[in-house]
């Protein structure tokens, strides 16, 4: 077994404290944390900035899911795994490592602050290492995730540098988005238990259409409290919609549209409904 695949070394460094530490580090790569973090950032810091973060994460997640189900690379042996949240997903490339680069890397790129950049790089490496420590990815999975995430971030940089977004109006970008999703559906390497997440695609569309410039409050203390309340509302809505998605056993086109519409509504709820709710009470402008 090559160094790229052998993670038997993790057993020699595991301790109860490190198990707890890296398990919690790894939680930051799962959907609940990601959605709540982006929602809070959207409410408290900047709707436009965190909408860019959201869209890049959606794209990165779709790319990662596609590659996993295309190559179907097995994960390390089950007796090494300390994280039961992987389900039936495949190993290559590491979604946590890839998402960490696109999330924290984009935030560092957006803020352009030395300390934020150092913190982002440190956290990216911790997330990547946590996946090997927990026995759910090998070095090859993690390295490829970091490289693919960096490549996506590089493409984003060039899109900003050459002002690609400004070259098209919103209707044109909506057409490009829907075409991209249709192409993904057409080419996706679907097999039993492994299909594209229509919920995720719907969330991507909803966020694109719902994003606004509405800023919650001007006082930072009030803004913080309202952002916490809003994020709590997002959490309960997300749980409700996830359960609703699993409630009905549908098939075919109806199943696709149903799941897609739930994801769409979720993003509209975050990006459009909540800001306008606060605006109704003169707590946003």
C-alpha positions in Angstrom: 0.0 0.0 0.0 1.4 3.4 -1.0 1.9 6.5 1.1 -1.1 8.0 -0.7 -3.5 5.3 0.5 -2.0 4.0 3.8 -3.5 5.8 6.9 -2.7 3.1 9.4 -0.4 5.6 11.1 -3.3 7.5 12.6 -3.9 4.8 15.2 -0.6 5.6 16.8 -1.4 9.3 17.4 -5.0 9.1 18.5 -6.0 10.3 21.9 -9.4 11.1 23.4 -8.6 14.9 23.3 -7.5 14.7 19.6 -10.5 12.6 18.7 -12.8 15.3 20.2 -10.8 18.1 18.6 -10.6 16.8 15.1 -14.1 15.5 15.1 -15.4 19.0 15.8 -13.0 20.6 13.2 -14.4 18.1 10.7 -18.0 19.1 11.5 -17.3 22.5 9.8 -17.3 20.7 6.5 -20.9 19.3 6.8 -23.9 21.0 5.3 -25.6 22.2 8.5 -22.5 24.2 9.6 -21.9 25.5 6.1 -25.4 26.8 5.5 -25.7 28.3 9.0 -22.3 30.0 8.7 -23.1 31.5 5.3 -26.5 32.6 6.5 -25.0 34.4 9.5 -22.4 36.0 7.3 -25.1 37.1 4.9 -27.1 38.7 7.6 -24.3 40.2 9.8 -21.5 41.0 7.4 -22.4 41.4 3.8 -25.2 40.0 1.7 -23.3 40.4 -1.6 -20.0 39.0 -0.3 -21.6 35.9 1.3 -23.8 35.4 -1.8 -20.6 35.0 -3.8 -19.3 32.5 -1.1 -22.6 30.6 -1.3 -22.5 30.3 -5.1 -18.9 29.2 -5.1 -19.7 26.5 -2.5 -22.7 25.3 -4.5 -20.5 24.9 -7.6 -17.7 23.3 -5.6 -20.1 20.8 -4.0 -21.6 19.8 -7.4 -18.1 19.3 -8.9 -17.1 17.2 -5.9 -20.2 15.1 -5.9 -19.8 14.5 -9.7 -16.1 13.4 -9.3 -16.9 11.1 -6.4 -19.6 9.3 -8.2 -17.6 9.2 -11.5 -14.5 7.5 -10.0 -16.2 5.6 -7.2 -12.9 5.4 -5.2 -13.4 3.4 -1.9 -12.8 5.0 1.4 -10.2 3.6 3.9 -11.1 0.4 5.9 -14.2 0.8 8.2 -12.3 -0.2 11.3 -10.2 3.0 11.0 -13.2 5.3 10.7 -14.2 7.6 13.6 -16.7 9.7 11.6 -20.0 8.0 10.8 -21.3 11.0 8.8 -19.9 9.9 5.4 -22.8 7.5 4.6 -22.2 5.7 1.3 -20.3 8.5 -0.4 -16.9 7.7 -2.0 -13.5 8.8 -1.1 -11.8 10.7 -4.0 -11.6 13.7 -3.8 -12.2 14.8 -0.2 -15.2 17.0 -0.1 -14.2 18.6 3.2 -10.8 19.5 1.9 -12.2 20.9 -1.3 -15.0 22.9 0.4 -12.5 24.2 3.0 -10.4 25.8 0.3 -13.3 27.3 -1.5 -15.0 28.6 1.7 -12.1 29.9 3.8 -9.9 30.6 0.7 -12.6 32.8 -0.8 -13.2 34.7 2.5 -9.4 35.4 2.7 -9.5 36.5 -0.9 -12.5 38.8 -0.2 -11.2 40.4 3.0 -7.5 40.7 1.9 -6.3 40.7 5.5 -3.0 39.1 6.5 -4.3 37.7 9.7 -7.5 36.4 8.1 -5.4 34.8 5.4 -3.1 33.1 7.9 -6.2 31.9 9.9 -7.8 30.6 6.7 -4.7 28.6 5.6 -4.3 27.1 9.1 -8.0 26.1 9.3 -7.9 24.6 5.7 -4.9 22.4 6.7 -6.6 21.4 10.0 -9.8 20.4 8.2 -7.8 18.4 5.6 -5.8 16.6 8.3 -8.9 15.9 10.4 -10.3 13.8 7.5 -7.2 11.5 7.6 -7.1 11.5 11.4 -10.7 10.4 11.5 -9.9 7.6 9.1 -12.4 8.6 6.3 -9.9 9.8 3.7 -6.3 9.0 2.7 -3.6 11.4 1.6 -4.5 11.1 -2.0 -8.1 12.0 -1.3 -7.2 15.0 0.7 -4.4 16.3 -1.6 -6.7 16.1 -4.6 -9.5 17.9 -2.7 -7.1 20.7 -1.8 -5.9 21.0 -5.4 -9.3 20.9 -7.0 -10.6 23.5 -4.5 -7.6 25.7 -5.3 -8.2 25.3 -9.0 -11.9 26.4 -8.6 -10.6 29.4 -6.5 -8.1 30.3 -9.3 -10.9 30.2 -11.9 -12.9 32.5 -9.6 -9.9 34.9 -9.4 -9.6 35.1 -13.1 -13.4 35.6 -13.5 -13.1 38.6 -11.1 -9.9 39.9 -12.7 -11.4 39.9 -16.2 -14.8 41.0 -14.9 -16.6 38.0 -16.5 -19.7 38.6 -14.3 -20.2 42.1 -15.6 -20.2 40.9 -19.2 -23.7 39.4 -18.9 -26.9 40.6 -17.4 -28.8 38.7 -14.7 -31.1 37.0 -17.1 -28.2 35.7 -19.2 -26.5 34.4 -16.0 -29.8 32.7 -15.0 -29.9 31.0 -18.4 -26.2 29.9 -18.0 -27.0 28.6 -14.5 -30.0 26.5 -15.7 -28.0 25.2 -18.6 -25.2 24.2 -16.3 -27.7 22.3 -14.1 -29.3 20.6 -17.1 -25.8 19.6 -18.3 -25.0 18.2 -14.9 -28.2 16.1 -14.9 -27.5 14.9 -18.4 -23.9 13.8 -17.7 -24.1 12.8 -14.0 -22.7 9.3 -13.4 -25.9 8.2 -11.6 -26.0 4.7 -10.1 -28.0 3.1 -7.2 -28.0 5.3 -4.2 -25.9 8.0 -5.9 -27.7 10.7 -7.7 -27.2 14.4 -8.0 -28.7 16.5 -5.2 -31.6 18.3 -6.7 -32.1 20.0 -3.4 -28.6 21.6 -3.8 -29.3 22.6 -7.4 -32.6 24.2 -6.3 -30.8 26.1 -3.4 -28.3 27.4 -6.0 -31.1 28.8 -8.2 -33.0 30.2 -5.2 -30.0 32.0 -3.8 -29.1 33.5 -7.3 -32.6 34.9 -7.7 -33.2 35.9 -4.1 -30.0 37.8 -3.2 -30.5 41.5 -2.3 -28.6 44.5 -0.9 -30.8 44.7 2.2 -28.7 45.3 5.2 -30.0 44.4 8.7 -29.8 47.3 11.2 -26.9 49.8 11.4 -26.1 49.3 15.1 -23.7 46.3 15.4 -25.3 45.0 18.7 -28.8 45.0 17.2 -27.5 43.6 13.9 -25.7 40.8 15.8 -28.8 39.8 17.8 -31.1 39.9 14.7 -28.5 37.9 12.8 -28.5 35.2 15.5 -32.3 35.1 15.5 -32.3 34.9 11.7 -29.7 32.1 11.7 -31.8 30.2 14.3 -34.8 30.5 12.0 -32.7 29.2 9.1 -31.6 26.2 11.2 -35.2 25.2 12.0 -36.3 25.8 8.4 -33.5 23.6 7.1 -34.3 20.8 9.4 -38.0 21.0 8.5 -37.3 21.0 4.7 -34.8 18.1 5.0 -37.5 16.1 6.8 -40.1 17.1 4.3 -37.8 16.0 1.5 -37.6 12.5 3.1 -41.3 12.3 4.0 -42.6 11.5 0.5 -41.3 8.7 -1.6 -41.6 10.0 -5.1 -40.0 9.0 -8.3 -39.1 10.3 -11.7 -39.5 13.9 -12.7 -41.9 14.7 -9.9 -39.3 13.6 -7.3 -36.7 15.9 -9.1 -39.0 18.9 -9.1 -40.1 18.3 -5.5 -36.6 18.2 -4.1 -35.5 21.1 -6.3 -38.4 23.2 -5.1 -37.5 22.6 -1.5 -33.9 23.7 -2.0 -35.2 26.7 -4.0 -37.5 27.7 -1.2 -34.8 27.3 1.4 -32.5 29.8 -0.3 -35.4 32.2 -1.0 -36.2 32.0 2.7 -32.6 32.9 3.7 -31.7 35.5 1.0 -35.1 37.2 0.4 -37.8 36.5 3.0 -35.8 37.1 6.2 -34.2 40.4 5.1 -37.6 41.7 4.0 -39.2 40.6 7.2 -36.8 42.8 9.2 -37.3 45.6 6.7 -41.1 45.4 7.3 -40.3 46.4 10.9 -37.8 49.1 9.9 -34.9 47.0 11.2 -33.3 46.7 7.8 -32.7 49.0 4.9 
